[in-house]
Every structure is written in structure tokens, then in C-alpha cells.
């Protein structure tokens, strides 16, 4: 499926100083939102917990066929209380959204260029 991105987003991707990130949200009763940066960060009005390189996301496949194409998300180093809460609420069918975005490279401030681009939406299968 053809997709379009904003011109500012596209320009930033072409930059020699691109600062890409992924953001993942698990829509539990008490949502869990994590991102591949550091510290807490607000994306689209929602707080995301930064795990830096402690998040691993497998490749995402898109096909023209009607079939399930999943991905694996591995997060390490999460606070024990967050893990316990997630495990208590985790069940098949919880919505998972993955976004790809870029941060500005013009200064040391963390600011998002355009809106992050949703690259996956699916459901939790196993934990």
C-alpha cells in the first residue's frame, strides 16, 4: 500500500544527522508506552517511558496478501512494577501500535519532526 510522509519528515530522513526513534504502545487498562529514546517523552499528548537501546523490534513485513504478519518486541531493563502490571493485564487481543519518527537535529532539544508514522498495528499474541 502506498504511503505518504510529510516533506519535513522526508527531509529529516535524508539528513546526514537523522535521529530516528520507535515508539510502542500497548493499550492495556493502564496503557504501557515505551520509546527507544531516553527519559520520559511526550508523543501526541501521551507520556512514553524511554528505554533507549533496551528495546528491540524485529523487522516488520507488509504484504499485499490478506494474512497475519507479526513482529517481536523485546524490552529489557523495565522496572519490576511495570513488568508485574503488564503481566497481570496481558492477554491475547490487547492492541499494540508501533510508530517510527525522527527528532530534530538542529539543536540539543528533543523535538519531533512532524507526526510519528504508524508502521504497525496489531494484537498481543504471546508474552
C-alpha positions as CSV (number, residue, x, y, z in Angstrom):
1,X,0.0,0.0,0.0
2,X,1.4,3.4,-1.0
3,X,2.0,5.7,1.9
4,X,3.0,9.4,2.1
5,X,5.0,11.2,4.7
6,X,5.4,14.9,5.3
7,X,8.0,16.9,3.4
8,X,9.7,17.9,6.7
9,X,9.8,14.3,7.8
10,X,11.2,13.2,4.4
11,X,13.9,15.9,4.5
12,X,14.9,14.9,8.0
13,X,15.3,11.2,6.9
14,X,17.6,12.4,4.1
15,X,19.7,14.4,6.6
16,X,23.2,13.2,7.5
17,X,22.2,13.7,11.1
18,X,19.0,11.8,11.3
19,X,17.8,10.9,14.8
20,X,15.2,8.2,14.3
21,X,13.1,6.6,17.1
22,X,10.5,3.9,17.6
23,X,7.5,4.3,20.0
24,X,5.4,1.4,21.1
25,X,2.1,1.5,22.9
26,X,0.3,-1.4,24.5
27,X,-3.4,-0.4,25.0
28,X,-4.0,-2.2,28.4
29,X,-6.4,-0.9,31.0
30,X,-3.4,1.2,32.2
31,X,-1.6,1.7,28.9
32,X,2.1,1.0,28.6
33,X,4.0,3.3,26.3
34,X,7.7,3.0,25.7
35,X,10.2,4.5,23.2
36,X,13.7,4.0,22.0
37,X,15.0,7.3,23.4
38,X,16.0,8.2,26.9
39,X,13.8,9.7,29.7
40,X,10.1,10.4,29.6
41,X,8.9,11.9,26.3
42,X,5.5,13.2,25.2
43,X,4.3,12.0,21.8
44,X,0.9,13.0,20.6
45,X,-0.1,14.1,24.1
46,X,0.9,10.8,25.7
47,X,3.8,10.1,28.0
48,X,6.3,7.4,26.8
49,X,8.9,5.8,29.0
50,X,12.4,5.9,27.4
51,X,14.2,2.6,27.3
52,X,16.9,3.5,24.8
53,X,18.6,0.5,23.3
54,X,16.8,-1.8,25.7
55,X,14.0,-2.1,23.2
56,X,14.4,-4.5,20.3
57,X,11.8,-4.6,17.5
58,X,12.0,-7.3,14.8
59,X,11.6,-6.5,11.1
60,X,8.1,-5.6,10.1
61,X,6.7,-7.2,6.9
62,X,4.0,-5.8,4.8
63,X,2.3,-7.9,2.2
64,X,-0.4,-7.3,-0.4
65,X,-2.0,-10.6,0.7
66,X,-4.6,-10.9,3.5
67,X,-2.5,-12.7,6.1
68,X,-1.1,-12.1,9.5
69,X,2.4,-10.7,9.7
70,X,3.6,-10.3,13.2
71,X,6.6,-8.9,14.9
72,X,8.5,-9.4,18.1
73,X,9.1,-6.6,20.6
74,X,11.6,-7.3,23.4
75,X,12.0,-4.8,26.2
76,X,14.6,-5.4,28.9
77,X,15.5,-3.4,32.0
78,X,11.9,-2.3,32.8
79,X,11.1,-1.5,36.4
80,X,9.7,-4.6,38.1
81,X,6.4,-2.9,39.0
82,X,5.8,-2.1,35.3
83,X,6.5,-5.7,34.3
84,X,4.2,-7.0,37.0
85,X,1.4,-4.7,35.9
86,X,1.9,-5.6,32.2
87,X,1.9,-9.4,33.0
88,X,-1.3,-9.0,35.1
89,X,-3.1,-7.3,32.3
90,X,-1.6,-9.1,29.3
91,X,-4.0,-11.2,27.3
92,X,-4.5,-12.1,23.7
93,X,-6.1,-9.3,21.8
94,X,-4.6,-6.3,23.5
95,X,-3.9,-3.7,20.8
96,X,-0.2,-2.8,20.1
97,X,0.8,0.1,17.9
98,X,4.3,0.8,16.7
99,X,5.4,4.3,15.4
100,X,8.5,5.5,13.6
101,X,9.6,9.1,14.0
102,X,12.5,11.4,13.8
103,X,13.7,14.1,16.2
104,X,15.1,17.4,15.1
105,X,18.9,17.6,14.6
106,X,19.2,21.4,14.7
107,X,19.8,21.6,18.5
108,X,20.0,19.5,21.7
109,X,16.3,19.7,22.4
110,X,14.2,16.6,21.7
111,X,11.5,17.7,19.4
112,X,9.6,15.6,17.0
113,X,9.6,16.4,13.3
114,X,6.0,16.1,12.0
115,X,3.9,13.3,13.4
116,X,5.4,9.9,14.0
117,X,4.4,7.4,11.3
118,X,2.4,4.3,12.3
119,X,4.2,1.3,10.9
120,X,2.3,-1.4,12.7
121,X,-1.0,-2.1,14.5
122,X,-1.9,-5.5,15.7
123,X,-2.7,-7.5,18.8
124,X,-0.7,-9.2,21.5
125,X,-0.5,-12.9,20.8
126,X,2.0,-14.1,23.4
127,X,4.1,-12.6,26.2
